[in-house]
Amino acid sequence: MVTRLCDLAPSYIRSIAPYQPGKPIAELAREMGLEVNQIVKLASNENPLGVGPKAYAAMRDALEDIARYPDGNSFALRDAVSTRFSVKPDQLVFGNGSNDILELAARAYLAPGAEAIYSQHAFAVYALVTQAVGAKGVVIAAKDFGHDLPAMLAAINQRTRMLFIANPNNPTGTLLGKDDLLSFLRQVPKQVLVVLDEAYDEYLPDTLKSESVDWLAEFDNLIISRTFSKAYGLAGLRIGFGMAHAEVADIMNRVRQPFNVNSVAQAAAVAALHDEDFLVRSYALNQAGMLQITQGLTKLGLEFIPSYGNFVSFRIGNATGIYRRLLEHGVIVRPIANYEMPDYLRVSIGLFAENARFLEVLEKIVEEAK
């Protein structure tokens, strides 16, 4: 009997379903014979304003030294993040996007025989990084499309090593209240790590932010994951960071690949942290765009999940067919059937004209379907 090469991999690797990213603009242009400038991409929760001016200038300057390896310890960025968030430099871990932070946490603390808990409808990467190290993922049924914290607590057992929580959650946009989250953390056993994924924190008003960074002083088992891919507009550079107790960060850094954050990304991230005006503009645009999209969905009689991110998921009959029709008109949104939400599509908040184009095309498709 001939052994297939794929059979040489562990069974838990072979059974992984690869992550499906949003459809690229160039790919849709080829498929549909469309011009690139005819296409509106509202699928990947990117910042429609693009890159901030300070980050762009820093990127351009960093190219002068691109032939050299980046700073493997991200010294300048470590200093900037440490100052910005009032954490010690040894509490930080940097990664190739916040996905890298999630994977580093899993590689450092999960193993075959261990369990990680996460919610139904939560970010797909939690299951991927758990399965990739041979650990068992325990999925807790969602409550109103969000995390059921009491049920997650009840699922903890002697094999549990980690809990993943997205706040706000992607793809549903739900948000846990800070009091509920703090109470939850105080009930989690100290030997269980809590990974708090706050990729969309910058889109929250100050009154709704969780104050999680302050909680690091109380909870040695807390890991906070953040990204520069969303409000900071650096998705293409792939850069994120984690904040944790120094001992936890040390273990995560031991499994981190050397030079995992490139020099252009490091320079851009430092500059982005100092561009408060761009962050304010990004927040304001998102607030206005969210209102524009949700009012448009309401006008069409479509149900949606109130969102605290830079996207909104809405319910529509024949979601797969509607998604395809939107593509034919040059509008890319995100189908989320793989999140056990087959009747929903997720649309990212774009520029005013992009949002208007989406709503115009969607209305046309809905009318045709009647």
N, C-alpha and C positions, 0 to 999 in steps of 0.2 A: 504493500500500500504506500503510495506516494504522500509524503507529508507536505502540505501547503505551507508556504512561508508564514502566512498569517496565523497559522495554528501554533507557531512558536511563541507568539505573544500570550500573556496571561489572559484567561477568559474574561476577567473584568475589564481589560483593555479592549478586547475584540467586541465586547457588547456595548461600547460607548457609541452613542449617536452623535456625530460631529455637530458642533455649534453652527447654526445657520445665520450668517450676518444679513443685514439689509442688502437688497439688490443694488449693485453699483450703477451709477448713471451710464457709464460707457457700455456696460453689458446690456442695459435696456435699449440703448440707442442702436446697438447691433441687432438685437432681437426684433425690434419693431420698425427698423428703418427710419428712426427719428433723428433729428438734429439734437446735439447735446444741449443747446440753448433752449430747446423746446421742453425739456424735462425738468420737473420739480421733484426733488427728493425730500420726502418727509418721513423717513423710515428709521433713522438710526440715532435720533435724539441729539443731533449735532447742533452747535451754535450757529444760527443762520447769519449772524454778523461776521462769521469767519474768525480770523486771528486779530487780536488787539494790536494797535500800532506799536506799543512798546515791545511786545513779544516778537512782532515781525522784525523790528530793527535788531533785536538781540539775536534772532535766528540768522539774519544776514551777516552780522559780525562774526558769529560762531563758525560760519562756513570757512573763514580764513584759516582755521586751524583743524579742519576736518580730517586731515591725514594722520593726526595723532589720536591715540586712544583717549576716551573720555576719562574724567576723574572717577575712578571706581567707587569712591566713597561719597561722591556728590557733595563735596564740601560746601561750595557756595549755596547750593540749593538747600542743603541741610541747615545751614545757618539762617537762610531766609524763612524756611518753614518753621524752624525753632522759634524765631522771633515773632513771626506772624501768629502762631498758635500758642505761644507761651509753654512749650514743652522742651525738655532737654534734648540735645542732639542725639544722645544714645537711645532715645525712645523712638527713633524714626527708622523706617525701612522704605526704600524707594524701588519702584518696579516699572516694568514695561507696560504701563497702563495699570489701572487698579485691578484688572483681572490677574495680573502677576502677583499682586499682594494677596489675593484670595488663594492663588495656587501655592504661594510660599507658606501661608498659614497651614494649608492642608498637608503639604509635604513635610513640614516641620513637626506637626502634631498628630497627624492621622496615620493609620497603618492598617493592614488586614486584621480584622477582629474588632476594630474600633467602629464607633458610630458617630455620624454627624446628623444633626436635626435641622431641617429647613421647611419652609411653608410651601404648600401648593400655590401655584401661580407666582412663585418667587423667581428671581434671576436664574437662568438656566445654568450658569457657570458653577453654582454651588454644587449641583449634582455632578457636573463634569469633573471638578477637581477632587471631589470625594471619591468617585469611582476610579479615577486615574491612579490613586494610591492604594486601591484595594479595600477601602473602608466601605461600610454600609451606610447608605443614605436613608434617613427616616423622614418621610414626607408627612407633614401635619396638614389636615384639611384646612383650607382657608375659611376665614369668617368675614363675610361681606367683602370678599376679594382681598382681604388683608391678613395679617398674622394673628393667629389665635394664641396669645401668649400663655394663658392658663393651660391650654392643651400641649403647648411646647414644653412647659415645665413638667407636666405629668408624664411626658414621654422620656424624660431623663432617667437613665439607669446606670449601672456600673460600667457599661461599655461606652457610654457617651463621652466623647472628648471635645466636641465642638458644636456650637449652634450658629447658624447664619441668619442674620436679620437685615433686610434691606429697608431703609427708612430715609426718604420715601421709597416705596417698592416699585420695581420695574418688572412687568409691564402694566401693572394696574394703577400705579400712582397713589396708592393709599398711604396714609401717614399714621404712625403711632404717637399718641400724646406723650410728652416728656415725663409726666408723672407715672403713667403706666409703664413706660420703659424703665424708669429708674427703679420702680417697685419690682419689676421683673428681674433686673440685674441683681438686686439684693437677695433674691430667692434662688438664684442659680448657684449650685455648688461651686466652691472655689477651684476645684480641679477640672471644671468644664470651661473651656474658652468660648467667649462670645465674640463673634466677628460681626461688627456693626458696619454695614456697607452704606455710606452716606454720599454716594456719587452725585446726588442731586441736591445736596444741602444748600448750595448757593442760590437755589431758586426758591428757598423758603424765606418768608418774612422773619425778622428777628424774634418776634413773639412766638413763633412755632419751632424755632431751632431747639434741638434737644439738650444743648449744653454738655454734649458728650465728652468734649475734651477735658472739661473740669472733672468729670467722673473718673478719669484715669487715676487720679490721686486716691480714690476709694477702691477701685476694682483692678487688682493685678491681672485678672483674667479677661480683660477687655482689650480687643483689637479694633481700632477704627480704620476703615478704608476710605480714602478720598481719591479724587481724580482731577486731572486737568483737561479731560476730554470733553466736558460738558460746558459749563458756563464760561470757563477760561478759553474755550475755542481751540484746543490743541489736540483734537482726536487723532489726527494723522501722525503726530509725533509719538503717541503711546507713552504716556507718563502718568504715574499715580504714586501714592505714598500711603504708608500705614503708620499709625501712632499706637504705641502700646507701652507696657511696663518694660524697662530696660532689659530685663532678663528674657522676656518674650521676644523683643526685637532682636536681641543677640542670637537667639536660636534661629529665627527666621532668616537673619543675614547669613547664617552658616550654610543654608541651602540655596541662597541667592547666587545666580550666575555672575561671574566677574563681568564688569562693564555692561550690565543689563539695561542701563539707561544711557542713551547716546548723548553726546555733548551738545548737539543742537537743541534737543529736548530740555536738557538741564538749563541751558541759557534762557530759552524761551519761558520756562516755568518760573525762573527767578524774576524775570521782567513782568510776567503776568501777575505775580503776587503783588507787585508794586503799581499795577494799573487799576486803581480803584474805579476810575471813571468808566472804563470798559465793562467792569463787572456790574456797575450800577445800570449802564445802558442795556446790558444783557438781561438783567432782572426785569427792568421796565418793559422791554420788548416782549419778554415771555409773558408777563402779566397781561399785556394788551392782546397778544396773540391768543392766549388761552381763552380770554373772553370772546374774541372774534370766532374762534373755532367752536366753542361750546354753544354760543348763541346760534351759530349756523346749524349745528347738529340738532338743537332744540327746534329750530324752524322746520327742519326736515322730519321732525317727529322721531328722531333716533335717540335711543337710550345710551347714556355714557356713564363711565365711572368718574366721579369727581377726582381730579388729579392734583398732586402737589409737586409734580415734576415739570419737565418741559415737553410733555406729550399727553395724549389722552386716548384711552381705549373706548371704542364705541361698539354697540351691538347692532348687527345688521343681518338680515336674512341672506342666505347664500353668500357668506363672507368670502369664500374662495373665488366664486364667480365675480363678485364685485371687485375684489383685489385685481383680478385679471383684466377686467374692463378699465379700471383706473390705469393700469400699466399701458394699455392700448392708447390711452389719452395722454401718456407721458407723465403720469403722477404716480410716484412710488410711495406706498405706505408699508406697514408691516403686518403680515398675517401672524396671528399668535395661537394657532391651533396646537402648536407644540407645547403650549403652556396650559393645555386642557381648557382652552377658550376658543373652540372652533367657530363660534358665532360672533367673534369680535375681530376688529382690526384696530391697530394702534397707529395714530398719526402724530408725528412730531410737530411742535410749534415752529413755524417758519417766519419769514418776513411777511408783511401785510399782503403783498401781491401774491406770494406763494400760498398763503392760507386761503385767499380769495379764489385762486385757481382751483385748489383742491375742492372747496365747497361748491364752486360752479360746476365742475365736472361730476362730483358726487350727486348733486341735484339732478343733473341731466340723466345720469345712469339710473337713479331711483325712479324718475319719471318714466323712463323707457321700460322699466321692469313692471310697471303697474298694468 
